[in-house]
Amino acid sequence: MSRQNHAVEDILQGDRRAIARVISSIENGESNSTTVLRSLFSSTGRAYRVGVTGPPGAGKSTLTNKLAKFYRGKKLKVGVIAVDPTSPFTGGALLGDRVRMTDVEMDEGVFIRSMASRGSLGGLSKKAKEAADVLDAAGFDVILMETVGVGQSELDIAGAADTTVVVLVPESGDGVQAMKAGLMEIGDFFVLNKADRPGADQAVMSIKMILGFRSHDEKSWIPDVVKTQANEGKGIENVAAAVEKHRAYLSTRGGLDQRRKTRLKNRIREIIDDQLQVDFWNHQRSGDLDRETEHALSRKLTPYDIAERLISDFKESK
């Protein structure tokens, strides 16, 4: 049996070391990881994926920690993928989320992985989605996917999760700023964390008012706002109940299958884009781009002309 086949079998049995090794190979871009992912794919689709996003300082890691603990109390296996900013020194994750997940880090039924965003505009890298597939195939019931929380660019979490939770605090700013961040567009429900702070009730009213501007009809899902004090574990069961309510809504109306179909279509596009990019640049001879750039520098050709020429040359070679 090949090493890849061994890895697949071990992952399907829930072997934590095998899971960690394969996720590392995914992060490092090793070719054998694609072989393993192909073999695991037929065993995916069972885990429920919950995205947790929101601005920095909202308490996403604490909420994720307490939510994982809650699900463990229900005897569910929980995977946590915490997407950190890429370290400017090592290219790896800064591991801040691992430090804060002290309640569950030693629990055998919880697997936590910090992954670098690696420049992904949405904070949730393609590799993190592939890591979620590994955890899915390994038999985890719930996968919590927490993003880096950089505001304007947190939108790809909505395409990676079955349910997206947006975490805000009373100090998150006025409603207009929240809408600018795009977060109001993607939340399936909202958590107002640190709800013991002044202005919490006004913040809830403001969020609900903004949500009322969404286009909807009698069949539409209306996002709720749940108040929590995650550091004290207050309101966590209400968050889990809101996740379950949204899951039931999607399941009864075919929305869950539609979301997963859209997610797969986007994944296929990503794979094609990546492969075409690799093929294109592998086709280019060393120094081609440098020489063409000189033409643009001297204003003999525009960047558009050069790009068109290089693409045309690539197509003809095929």
Protein Blocks (a to p, Z undefined) as FASTA:
>chain_A
ZZklmmmmmmmnopaklmmmmmmmmmnopaklmmmmmmmmmmgokaccdddeddehilmm
mmmmmmmmmmmmnopacdddddddddfklopaehlmmmmmmmlmmpmkbccddddfklpa
nlpafklmmmmmmmmmnopabdcdddehnojmmmmmmmmpmbdcddddfknopfklmmmn
ommmmpmbdcdehklbghklmmmmmmmmmmmmpgcdfkbccdddddddfknopoklmmmm
mmmmmmmmmmmnommmmmmmmmmmmmmmmmmmmmmmmmmmmmpcghklmmmmmmmmnoma
cfklmmmmmmmmmmmmZZ
